[in-house]
C-alpha cells in the first residue's frame, strides 16, 4: 500500500501565531519539531495499517531556504521518505505510480474562517477567497484536487476544529479527521497537549487506512471554473496575461479549463 502524507505547519497543536511558523524566528525551531513529530505519528499509523511505501511532502512555506524545508530530518521516522523544497502542490511522482491514499497533517482552514487558527488560502495577503465551480475551498481543497486528479482519495485530515469541519464539507463524512486544537480566534486556541495529539493522529491514520473506499477521490466537475477574490485591486496585476485567465472586475480573477488541472495550471502559473 502506497501512502502520500502532505503536511503543513499551521494546523499543529500549540501553533497559533505567524512567528512560530516563519523560518529564522526564535519560536520556529521549537515548532518545526512539534511539526515533525505530528508527521511521525501519521507515519506510525500508516505503517501499522500496512503501508509499504510512505512519502511525506513538506508543504509549508516558511520563507527563504526554509520554504518547504521545515522538517527536522534527524527526527523523522525511518519508515518514511520525504520530499523537501519542491514546488508547492507539484510533487506527483507517487500519485503517478498509483497511490492508494493521501493523509493531510497539520492543515489550516481557508481564509476568512472566524475560528480558523492562522486561516488563509495560499497567501494571507493575495487570496481572499478561492472557488472551484463556485464551491469555496482552501488549501485542503487544492491538495485534495491534486490527489483526485490521479484518482487518489484523501482519507485523513488533521488540524484545528475548523479545518476538520471544512474537510468533511468538502470530502464527505467518510473522511477521518483529527482535531488537535479548537480555534478561539485567528491567533489563539485551546490545544490538545502534543503527546496526546500525536497518539490521536497515529490512531486516526491507522483507522482511516482500514477502508480505502471510505472517501471518493475529490474531482471538481469538468469543465472547471476557478475563481479568486482578491483583497485589493493591485493584486490583479500578477494574473494579467496568463493564458485562459480573465479579470472580469478589479477584484476577481477567473480561469476556465476542460478539467480542474488545466484550470489550475493556468491560474497558478506553475514554473519549475
C-alpha angles and dihedrals in degrees: 000000000000117000128188117202114198114192143193132180108223094071096058120115112265096020114116110138135055092243088068095058103038116099114245097021115123094245094048098080093057092046097049086060091051087049094050094049094053088052090050088055091057090047091053091049092049092049091050089052091056104265112163097185121035122178121184119203119200105219099171117117102211095164133258117009089346093066108121085351105090101114119106104235098202091055097050118114107255091226090078140056121215141212119217136180093012120140110278115271093356105101101109104149095107092042091053091051090054117273120204098205145352126220121199116207128187097008125166133213124264122268116289097027106142095210095034112118109229088348116189141130116237093312128025089214107034109040118054098168134001126198134188106201090338093309112122113237140171133196092300087061094047094051092043090053091051089053092043092054086065093042094253117141124219106230103172135037124179129186136088125336092265091055092049090050090049091050093054092048089053104036103025135247092296093075115098113231131190118197110202095177143014116230114233091179136336090285105032138056147171102241138204107231110259097246092055093039091055092052090050090052093047091050091045094052092048093049094043092055093054089081115037090180096057091100129033117228108269110247119167110221118272132269089043133206120198118194130189123195109208125212096219135019095242091065092070091074096078091058098050117113097019114139113255093009125116133183104213092178134005094265100040133073122188132192123186124193142165087253139001096270093053092049091046095048089054097050098035090047095205120205125181 
